[in-house]
Amino acid sequence: MKKGFWSSDWFAGVAYGLVFILVAYVIFSDGFNRTGRAAYDLGMSMTSAAPAPDIAVIAIDDASIQTLGRWPWPRDYHAD
């Protein structure tokens, strides 16, 4: 009786070898985090949403500290 393609010995060996390589990659090379970061970067690069107009950047530099006082500043300063 002739064996089918999916039940041949060489195919099972190749499939098990690929699974072994994939598991070794995930375990030894931090594969999940690297793959997750790459997927996140790809998703962010595919979006073209513009930031909301009411977002403000609060710069904490030497001049601001001299004017407003020591950091952390009260929330009222940020709200204004």
Helices and strands as residue ranges (DSSP letters): H 9-28, H 31-46, H 62-68, H 75-79
